[in-house]
């Protein structure tokens, strides 16, 4: 029965993946370069005479001779421009032998201009992803294959459902919670199949995610945090999406960010109780709940620290800047970006704290039921 439910979950997930691949986002026509083509080029030589070096940053133009590796102009060579604006974050510098991504403006077969956008990384990314997928499948076999399916489903759901819903003006909190609930159900179904463990882990995870959502709404408003603190979010307002509610998108992002850790905790507790019940078929519900609570308390101690480290790691440059400038701690804690991270950490931790005991309670009540009845039948 377990294998049948797992197979059904895999089939359902694959069907969802196919539907999402075919599903249009509605923004396919929003091309930045309508009269241009993107292609892969190899840098043959470079001319840095137009660059200006200030010691820390460079600005100016880098002229590169490139050879087209694919597309309409494959095999041809042309001159391409790489514009540097004095930003270490955005600028890139090419050397002979590099592979780059280019945008070619043309008039039929005549090349008008070639702009080098960035280094070409797609091949390496595909190799890395394929290697990781093979490692998962080799090490975990069926579970690893289902993990790959869940990863693909998550990426497609975010790109094909969540992001378009945000851009179309659907309430971000409602959209975020709905997509998160769908992904939580799908991922946990791939782990457990459609059985009582799914009900236990999904219910516990959703309680934690919903509590995180409620706290994100109240704390964001209470702390006077604007959603424009999200990277690149303000540029959306100047790109024709001025009606977007960035603050509610920020609230939604807190739920999405915490959902992974909450889901992981609910799976840990449910799996632990399931193993206890499997090895002790005669265990009572009270004992199963007690075992689940013990696991929940131990897991909570590390999961909250994990969230703190994850968010701190992404803000390490900001923390270094504060220390280098001698910024007092009360100023740091009152800074809106730090306040936003505190909402992330504490809101997610509240979700974990709520999901852990509730999952343990449900697992302890639900999982021994079938095992006990099987044990009684075997004795008779």
C-alpha positions in Angstrom: 0.0 0.0 0.0 2.9 2.4 0.9 4.5 1.8 -2.5 1.2 2.4 -4.3 0.6 5.7 -2.5 4.1 6.9 -3.3 3.7 6.0 -6.9 0.4 7.9 -7.1 2.2 10.9 -5.6 5.0 10.7 -8.1 2.5 10.4 -11.0 0.5 13.4 -9.7 3.6 15.5 -9.3 4.9 14.6 -12.8 1.5 15.6 -14.3 1.7 18.9 -12.4 5.2 19.4 -13.8 4.0 18.8 -17.3 1.1 21.2 -16.9 3.4 23.9 -15.4 5.9 23.6 -18.3 3.1 24.1 -20.8 1.3 26.8 -18.8 2.0 30.3 -20.1 2.9 33.0 -17.6 1.3 35.8 -19.5 4.6 37.7 -19.7 6.2 35.8 -22.6 5.8 39.0 -24.8 7.5 41.3 -22.3 10.8 41.0 -24.1 13.4 43.7 -23.3 15.1 43.3 -26.7 12.4 42.7 -29.3 14.7 43.4 -32.2 17.6 41.4 -31.0 18.7 37.8 -30.5 20.6 36.2 -27.6 23.5 33.9 -28.4 26.6 32.3 -27.0 30.0 33.7 -28.1 33.7 33.1 -27.5 35.9 36.0 -26.8 38.8 35.9 -29.3 40.7 39.1 -28.2 40.1 42.1 -26.0 41.0 45.8 -26.2 41.1 47.5 -22.8 42.4 50.9 -24.0 39.0 52.6 -23.3 38.9 51.4 -19.7 39.7 53.8 -16.8 41.0 52.3 -13.6 40.6 54.2 -10.3 42.3 51.5 -8.3 39.1 50.1 -6.8 36.8 50.1 -9.7 36.9 50.3 -13.5 34.6 52.2 -15.9 34.4 52.7 -19.6 34.1 50.4 -22.5 35.9 47.1 -23.3 36.0 46.2 -27.0 36.0 42.4 -27.7 36.4 40.4 -30.8 34.0 37.5 -30.5 33.1 34.4 -32.5 29.5 33.2 -32.5 29.0 29.7 -31.2 25.3 29.2 -32.0 22.3 30.9 -33.5 21.9 32.6 -36.9 25.4 34.0 -37.0 27.2 30.8 -35.9 30.9 30.8 -37.1 31.0 34.5 -37.8 33.2 37.0 -35.9 32.3 40.5 -34.9 33.2 43.3 -32.5 31.3 43.3 -29.2 31.1 46.0 -26.5 31.2 45.4 -22.8 30.1 48.5 -20.8 31.5 49.0 -17.3 29.7 51.5 -15.0 31.9 51.4 -12.0 29.9 48.8 -10.0 31.8 45.8 -8.6 28.4 44.0 -8.2 27.2 44.5 -11.8 30.3 44.9 -13.9 32.2 42.1 -15.6 35.5 41.9 -17.4 36.3 39.5 -20.2 39.6 38.0 -21.2 40.6 36.1 -24.4 39.2 32.6 -24.3 36.1 33.4 -22.2 32.6 32.3 -23.2 30.0 35.0 -22.9 26.3 35.6 -23.4 25.6 38.3 -26.0 22.7 40.3 -27.4 22.9 40.9 -31.1 21.0 43.7 -32.8 20.8 43.0 -36.5 19.0 43.9 -39.7 18.5 40.5 -41.5 21.9 39.0 -41.9 23.7 42.3 -41.2 25.0 42.7 -37.6 24.4 46.2 -36.2 25.8 45.8 -32.7 26.9 43.1 -30.2 26.6 43.8 -26.5 28.2 41.3 -24.1 25.8 40.7 -21.2 27.7 38.4 -18.9 29.9 35.3 -18.7 28.1 32.2 -20.0 27.3 30.0 -17.0 24.4 27.8 -18.2 26.5 24.8 -19.2 28.2 24.7 -15.8 24.9 25.1 -14.0 23.3 22.3 -15.9 26.3 20.0 -15.2 26.2 20.9 -11.4 22.4 20.3 -11.3 22.7 17.0 -13.1 25.6 15.8 -10.9 23.6 16.6 -7.8 20.5 14.8 -9.1 22.6 11.7 -9.9 24.2 11.8 -6.5 20.8 12.0 -4.8 19.4 9.1 -6.9 22.5 7.0 -6.4 22.6 7.6 -2.6 18.9 7.6 -1.8 17.5 5.7 -4.8 13.7 6.1 -4.9 13.7 8.8 -2.2 16.4 10.7 -4.1 14.4 10.5 -7.3 11.3 11.9 -5.6 13.4 14.7 -4.1 14.5 15.7 -7.6 10.9 15.7 -8.7 9.9 17.9 -5.8 12.8 20.3 -6.6 11.6 20.6 -10.2 8.0 21.1 -9.1 9.0 23.8 -6.6 11.0 25.8 -9.2 8.2 25.6 -11.8 5.5 26.5 -9.3 7.4 29.6 -8.1 8.3 30.7 -11.7 5.0 29.8 -13.5 2.5 30.5 -10.7 3.7 32.6 -7.8 5.7 35.2 -9.7 3.1 35.8 -12.4 0.4 36.1 -9.7 2.4 38.7 -7.9 2.9 40.7 -11.1 -0.8 40.5 -12.0 -1.8 42.1 -8.7 -3.3 39.1 -6.9 -3.1 39.6 -3.1 0.5 38.5 -2.4 -0.2 37.1 1.1 -3.1 35.0 -0.2 -1.1 33.9 -3.3 2.0 33.0 -1.3 0.1 31.0 1.3 -1.8 29.1 -1.4 1.2 28.2 -3.4 3.1 27.3 -0.3 0.3 25.0 0.8 0.2 23.4 -2.6 4.0 22.8 -2.6 3.9 21.6 1.0 1.3 19.0 0.2 3.0 17.9 -3.0 6.5 17.6 -1.4 5.2 15.7 1.7 3.1 13.4 -0.5 6.3 12.6 -2.4 8.0 11.7 0.9 5.2 9.7 2.5 2.6 9.0 -0.2 -1.0 9.5 0.7 -1.2 8.0 4.2 -1.6 9.1 7.8 1.9 10.4 8.0 1.1 12.9 5.3 -1.9 14.2 7.3 0.3 14.6 10.4 3.2 16.3 8.8 1.1 18.5 6.5 -1.2 19.7 9.3 1.7 20.5 11.5 3.6 22.3 8.8 0.6 24.4 7.7 0.0 25.5 11.3 3.5 26.8 11.6 3.3 28.5 8.1 0.0 30.2 8.9 1.3 31.4 12.3 4.4 32.8 10.5 2.1 34.5 8.0 0.0 36.2 10.7 3.1 37.4 12.6 4.6 38.7 9.3 1.5 40.8 8.7 1.3 42.3 12.2 5.0 42.8 12.7 5.7 44.4 9.3 2.9 46.9 10.0 4.0 47.4 13.6 7.6 47.9 12.7 6.8 50.3 9.8 8.7 48.2 7.3 8.3 48.9 3.6 8.6 46.1 1.0 11.1 48.2 -1.0 13.8 46.8 1.2 13.8 43.7 -0.9 16.6 43.7 -3.5 15.5 44.9 -6.9 11.9 45.4 -5.8 11.9 49.2 -6.2 12.9 48.9 -9.8 9.6 47.1 -10.5 7.7 50.2 -9.7 9.6 52.1 -12.4 9.1 49.3 -14.9 5.3 49.8 -15.2 4.2 47.9 -12.1 3.6 50.9 -9.8 0.4 49.3 -8.5 2.3 46.4 -6.8 2.0 46.2 -3.0 5.7 45.6 -2.2 5.0 45.4 1.5 2.5 42.6 1.2 5.0 40.8 -1.1 7.6 41.1 1.6 5.1 39.6 4.1 4.5 36.7 1.8 8.2 36.1 1.3 8.6 35.6 5.0 6.1 32.7 4.9 7.8 31.2 1.8 11.3 31.5 3.4 10.2 29.8 6.6 8.1 27.1 5.0 11.2 24.9 4.1 12.4 24.8 7.7 8.9 24.2 9.1 8.3 21.4 6.6 11.7 19.8 7.4 10.9 19.9 11.1 7.4 18.3 10.6 9.0 15.5 8.5 11.6 14.8 11.2 9.1 14.5 13.9 6.6 12.5 11.9 9.3 10.1 10.7 10.7 9.6 14.2 7.2 8.8 15.6 6.6 6.5 12.6 9.8 4.6 13.4 8.9 4.3 17.0 5.5 2.9 16.1 6.9 0.5 13.6 9.3 -1.0 16.1 6.8 -0.9 18.9 3.4 -1.8 17.4 1.9 -2.1 20.8 2.8 1.4 21.9 0.0 3.5 23.3 -1.0 6.9 21.9 0.2 8.6 25.0 3.6 7.1 24.7 3.8 7.9 21.0 2.9 11.5 21.7 5.6 11.6 24.5 8.2 10.3 22.1 7.2 12.8 19.5 7.4 15.7 22.0 10.9 14.6 22.9 12.0 14.6 19.3 10.3 18.0 18.8 12.1 19.6 21.7 15.5 18.4 20.5 14.8 19.4 16.9 13.6 22.9 17.8 16.8 23.7 19.6 18.8 23.3 16.4 16.3 24.4 13.8 15.9 27.9 15.2 19.7 28.4 15.2 19.8 27.1 11.7 17.4 29.9 10.6 19.4 32.5 12.4 22.6 31.3 10.7 20.9 31.2 7.3 19.7 34.8 7.6 22.9 36.1 9.2 24.9 34.6 6.4 23.0 36.5 3.8 23.6 39.8 5.7 27.2 39.3 6.7 28.5 42.2 4.5 26.0 44.6 6.2 27.1 43.5 9.6 30.7 44.0 8.7 29.9 47.5 7.5 28.2 48.4 10.8 31.2 47.1 12.8 33.7 48.9 10.6 31.8 52.2 11.0 31.5 51.7 14.8 27.7 51.8 14.6 26.1 51.4 18.1 24.1 48.2 18.7 20.9 50.1 19.4 21.2 51.8 16.0 21.9 48.5 14.3 18.8 46.8 15.8 16.6 49.8 15.0 17.8 49.9 11.3 14.9 48.8 9.0 16.9 46.1 7.2 17.9 44.5 10.4 14.3 44.8 11.7 13.1 43.1 8.6 15.6 40.2 9.2 14.4 40.0 12.8 10.9 39.6 11.6 12.1 36.8 9.3 14.0 35.0 12.0 11.5 35.4 14.9 8.4 34.9 12.7 9.9 31.7 11.3 11.0 30.6 14.7 7.4 31.1 16.0 6.2 28.9 13.1 8.7 26.2 14.1 7.8 26.4 17.7 4.1 26.0 16.9 4.6 23.3 14.2 6.8 21.0 16.4 4.4 20.1 19.3 1.3 20.1 17.0 3.0 17.7 14.6 4.1 15.5 17.5 0.6 15.4 18.9 -1.0 14.5 15.6 1.7 11.9 14.8 1.3 10.3 18.2 -2.5 10.2 17.9 -2.8 9.1 14.2 0.1 6.7 13.6 -0.3 4.1 16.3 -4.0 3.4 15.3 -3.4 1.2 12.3 -0.3 -0.5 13.9 -2.2 -1.4 17.0 -5.0 -3.0 15.0 -2.6 -5.0 12.9 -0.8 -6.2 16.1 -4.1 -7.3 17.7 -5.1 -9.2 14.5 -1.7 -11.0 14.5 -2.1 -12.1 18.1 -5.5 -13.5 17.4 
